[in-house]
Structure formats: C-alpha cells, structure tokens
Amino acid sequence: MLLSSTAFAEEAKKGMPQLDATNPLILSQVVWLAIIFLALYLLLSRWALPQVAEVLEARAATIGRDLDAARAAKAAADEAVAELTKATRTAQAGAQAEIAGAVAAAKDAAAAQSAQLNAKLDAQLDAAERQIAGARTAALGALRQVATDTASVVVSRLTGIAPDVHAVDSAVGAALAARGVAAGHA
C-alpha cells in the first residue's frame, strides 16, 4: 500500500511512534527501563564491580610481588656475576704469577746448567789444549830428529860419504830456528 504525499506528511508530523509520549505503552516502557537500569546499577555497583576491583587489586599485588622478586633475583645475579668476575681476575692474576715464577725458575735453572756446561767445556778445552801442546812438543822434538836423520840420509846418498852427525844436527837446528821452530834435542 502506497501512501499519498499528504498522508506521508501527516505521518511525518506525528514523529516516530516509539517516542510518542501520549501513548500509555511508551510511558510504562520508560518506567520499566528506569527500574531495570536502577536494578542493574545497584547490582553492578554493590556486587560485581567490588569483585572485579578485588581481582584487579590481587593481580596488582601479585605483579608487584613478582616484580620485587625479579628485582631481588637480578640484584643477586648481578652480585654473583661481580663475585665470579672478581674470582676470575684473582685466579688469572695467580696463574700469571705462577707462570712468571715458573719462567724465572726455568731461566735460573738454564743459567745454572749453562754455567755448569761452560765450566765443563772450559775444563775439557784446557785439557785438550794441554794435550795439543804436549803433542806439539813431542812432534817438534821428533821433527828435529827426523830432519837430522833425513838430512844425513840425503847427504850420504847424494855424496856417497856419511856426513858428520854434529854438523848435520847444528845445521838442522839453525834451519829450524830460522823458521821460528824451537825444538830441543831428542
């Protein structure tokens, strides 16, 4: 059903039927709305909201205790880390001191061993030099005799006459002295 424009205008003047204050049904609905709103307000303000507030307070207290415990645990952990760091540094310093002591002891032992080996080598060197000097002296002593015998043999073969032993000996002595070789009679 279609309304004419005048009927529509008339209906528009009346307004919304839900807000028609002359209608006794609307008045009873408003009264019940107020009663229900008041009951709901009293129920929430006296019973539900205090329980919600208790839960929120309990949660806030639990969170506060947990945060305090976390702060205490962090402080204890920081203290433990500081003690561990201090102990580590002390241990490292002790280890460095022991290493330095061991190195110094090893150097002292090596120096003592080196001095002992040097003394032993010096003694062996002195003994070897004495042996060499003895051998040289023996060789030089034998050199005069060998040179004298060789000169006598060479002269007797070349000339066919045996030379004078004292003359050959003094000639060999003079030749050795000229060369800077001093040897005694053997």
C-alpha positions in Angstrom: 0.0 0.0 0.0 1.2 3.3 -1.1 0.8 6.4 0.9 -0.1 9.7 -0.8 2.2 12.6 -0.2 -0.3 14.3 2.2 -0.7 11.1 4.2 3.0 10.8 4.3 3.4 14.4 5.5 0.7 13.8 8.2 2.6 10.7 9.4 5.8 12.7 9.4 4.3 15.3 11.7 3.4 12.7 14.3 7.0 11.7 14.6 8.3 8.4 15.5 5.7 6.1 17.1 8.3 4.9 19.6 8.7 8.4 21.1 5.0 9.3 21.3 4.7 10.3 24.9 0.9 10.3 24.7 0.9 6.5 24.2 0.4 4.8 27.6 2.6 1.9 26.4 5.6 4.1 26.0 5.2 5.5 29.5 5.2 2.0 31.0 8.3 1.0 28.9 10.2 4.1 30.2 9.3 3.3 33.8 10.4 -0.3 33.4 13.6 0.9 31.7 14.3 3.1 34.7 13.6 0.3 37.2 15.8 -2.2 35.2 18.6 0.4 34.9 18.4 1.1 38.6 18.5 -2.6 39.5 21.4 -3.2 37.1 23.3 -0.2 38.5 22.7 -1.4 42.1 23.7 -5.0 41.2 26.9 -3.9 39.4 27.9 -1.2 42.0 27.3 -3.4 45.0 28.2 -6.9 43.9 30.0 -7.2 40.5 32.3 -4.2 40.5 33.7 -4.8 44.0 34.6 -8.3 43.0 36.3 -7.0 39.8 38.2 -4.5 42.0 39.3 -7.2 44.3 40.6 -9.3 41.4 42.4 -6.2 39.9 43.9 -5.4 43.3 45.0 -9.1 43.8 46.6 -9.0 40.3 48.3 -5.7 41.0 49.7 -7.1 44.3 50.8 -10.4 42.6 52.5 -8.4 39.8 54.2 -6.1 42.4 55.5 -9.2 44.4 56.7 -10.8 41.2 58.5 -7.5 40.2 60.1 -7.2 43.6 61.2 -10.9 43.4 62.6 -10.3 39.9 64.5 -7.2 41.1 65.9 -9.2 44.1 66.9 -12.0 41.8 68.5 -9.6 39.4 70.4 -8.0 42.2 71.5 -11.4 43.5 72.6 -12.4 39.9 74.5 -9.1 39.5 76.2 -9.7 42.8 77.1 -13.3 41.8 78.4 -12.1 38.4 80.6 -9.5 40.3 81.9 -12.2 42.6 82.6 -14.5 39.7 84.4 -11.7 37.8 86.5 -10.9 40.9 87.3 -14.6 41.4 88.2 -15.0 37.8 90.5 -12.0 37.9 92.1 -13.2 41.1 92.7 -16.7 39.6 94.1 -15.1 36.4 96.5 -13.0 38.5 97.6 -16.0 40.5 98.1 -18.0 37.3 100.2 -15.2 35.8 102.3 -15.0 39.0 102.8 -18.8 38.9 103.7 -18.7 35.2 106.2 -15.8 35.9 107.7 -17.8 38.8 108.0 -20.9 36.7 109.6 -18.9 33.8 112.1 -17.3 36.3 112.9 -20.7 37.8 113.4 -22.2 34.4 115.7 -19.3 33.4 117.7 -19.7 36.6 118.0 -23.5 36.0 119.0 -22.9 32.4 121.6 -20.3 33.5 123.0 -22.7 36.2 123.1 -25.5 33.7 124.7 -23.3 31.1 127.3 -22.2 33.6 128.0 -25.8 34.6 128.3 -26.8 30.9 130.6 -23.9 30.2 132.8 -24.8 33.2 132.9 -28.4 32.0 133.7 -27.3 28.4 136.4 -24.9 29.7 137.9 -27.8 31.6 137.8 -30.0 28.5 139.2 -27.2 26.4 142.1 -26.7 28.8 142.8 -30.5 28.8 142.6 -30.6 25.0 145.0 -27.6 24.8 147.4 -29.3 27.2 147.2 -32.5 25.0 147.8 -30.4 21.9 150.7 -28.6 23.5 152.2 -31.9 24.6 151.7 -33.5 21.2 153.2 -30.4 19.5 156.2 -30.5 21.8 156.6 -34.2 21.1 156.1 -33.6 17.4 158.6 -30.8 17.4 161.1 -32.9 19.3 160.6 -35.7 16.9 160.9 -33.2 14.0 164.5 -32.3 14.8 165.4 -36.0 15.0 163.5 -36.8 11.7 165.0 -33.7 10.0 168.5 -34.7 11.2 168.1 -38.4 10.0 166.6 -37.3 6.7 169.4 -34.8 6.0 172.0 -37.4 6.9 170.5 -40.0 4.5 170.1 -37.4 1.7 173.7 -36.2 2.0 175.1 -39.7 2.2 173.1 -40.8 -0.9 174.0 -37.7 -2.9 177.6 -37.7 -2.0 178.2 -41.3 -1.0 180.0 -40.1 2.1 178.5 -40.3 5.6 178.2 -36.7 7.0 179.3 -35.5 10.4 176.3 -36.1 12.8 177.1 -33.0 14.8 177.4 -30.7 11.8 174.0 -32.0 10.4 172.4 -31.5 13.8 173.6 -27.9 14.1 172.6 -27.2 10.5 169.1 -28.6 11.2 168.9 -26.6 14.4 169.8 -23.4 12.6 167.2 -24.0 9.9 164.5 -24.7 12.5 165.5 -21.6 14.4 165.3 -19.5 11.2 161.8 -20.7 10.7 160.8 -20.0 14.3 160.5 -23.6 15.4 162.2 -24.2 18.7 162.8 -27.9 19.4 165.1 -29.5 21.9 167.5 -32.4 21.2 165.8 -35.7 21.3 
